[in-house]
Amino acid sequence: MVRTILGTPPTPRVVPADVFDAFGWCSSDVLEWWRPDVWDASADVTAANPPRMVFVMRKECDFLPRELARVHSPGLGLENEWALAPYAIDDATDELHARRVAPGSLFWLAAADLPGLVWGLHDWSHFHNHGPFDARAMTELQCDTAALVWLFLNLASVGIGDADWERVRRSLAGIAASRFADEGASFDAAWLARERLVEIAEELTSRSSRRSSAAGTAARVP
């Protein structure tokens, strides 16, 4: 198994102010990600829920739907650990905010392929930015932005290259465009343009350097 600490610094709001009622209510910091020693970094990111991706609970939690983690993420040596039920991302977004429970104090991510990691990062943004979900496409656009920026910042730690990131970016842009089309609204490709995302990532890196923050690291777990 491989445990990786991914840097997930707060990303700027890129959507109208009224999309979220509590943007950045909890400041994001890092995401602990576990994967099998052999994982699939070539799988395509689609709108489908990725298999073998789950948020494992660090401690007992009786206010969220839960299921045994090993059922959803085999191959990580999980036994009796509980995990957030895969259908309960919205429940977690609401309850973590309502109870002021920092996501990192409760969850770590298990994901066996690149789509699982990408959607895990996307959901990590949801957990730190509460919204009423009245504007679904815009809400998800903010989380797509965060996921892509965080993935770019952690390319070396994740073990993928720029071409892989670009492939993910194109996939998420297509998914975002479909969401806006479903709402009868126009999608501006500039929202998820490479230049814009890289600019955000570079600004976060510069800010981190000024604060002398450590970058994400990966270590093999015996």
Rosetta blueprint (number, residue, H / E / L):
1 M L
2 V E
3 R E
4 T E
5 I E
6 L E
7 G E
8 T L
9 P L
10 P L
11 T L
12 P L
13 R L
14 V L
15 V L
16 P L
17 A H
18 D H
19 V H
20 F L
21 D L
22 A E
23 F L
24 G L
25 W L
26 C L
27 S L
28 S L
29 D L
30 V E
31 L E
32 E E
33 W E
34 W E
35 R E
36 P L
37 D L
38 V L
39 W L
40 D E
41 A L
42 S L
43 A L
44 D L
45 V L
46 T L
47 A L
48 A L
49 N L
50 P L
51 P L
52 R L
53 M E
54 V E
55 F E
56 V E
57 M E
58 R L
59 K L
60 E L
61 C L
62 D L
63 F L
64 L L
65 P L
66 R E
67 E E
68 L E
69 A H
70 R H
71 V H
72 H H
73 S L
74 P L
75 G L
76 L L
77 G L
78 L L
79 E L
80 N L
81 E L
82 W E
83 A E
84 L E
85 A L
86 P H
87 Y H
88 A H
89 I H
90 D H
91 D H
92 A H
93 T H
94 D H
95 E H
96 L H
97 H H
98 A H
99 R H
100 R L
101 V L
102 A L
103 P H
104 G H
105 S H
106 L H
107 F E
108 W E
109 L E
110 A E
111 A E
112 A L
113 D E
114 L H
115 P H
116 G H
117 L H
118 V H
119 W H
120 G H
121 L H
122 H H
123 D H
124 W H
125 S H
126 H H
127 F H
128 H H
129 N L
130 H E
131 G L
132 P L
133 F L
134 D L
135 A L
136 R H
137 A H
138 M H
139 T H
140 E H
141 L H
142 Q H
143 C H
144 D H
145 T H
146 A H
147 A H
148 L H
149 V H
150 W H
151 L H
152 F H
153 L H
154 N L
155 L H
156 A H
157 S H
158 V H
159 G L
160 I L
161 G L
162 D H
163 A H
164 D H
165 W H
166 E H
167 R H
168 V H
169 R H
170 R H
171 S H
172 L H
173 A H
174 G H
175 I H
176 A H
177 A H
178 S H
179 R H
180 F H
181 A H
182 D H
183 E L
184 G L
185 A L
186 S L
187 F L
188 D L
189 A H
190 A H
191 W H
192 L H
193 A L
194 R H
195 E H
196 R H
197 L H
198 V H
199 E H
200 I H
201 A H
202 E H
203 E H
204 L H
205 T H
206 S H
207 R H
208 S H
209 S H
210 R H
211 R L
212 S L
213 S L
214 A L
215 A L
216 G L
217 T E
218 A E
219 A E
220 R E
221 V L
222 P L
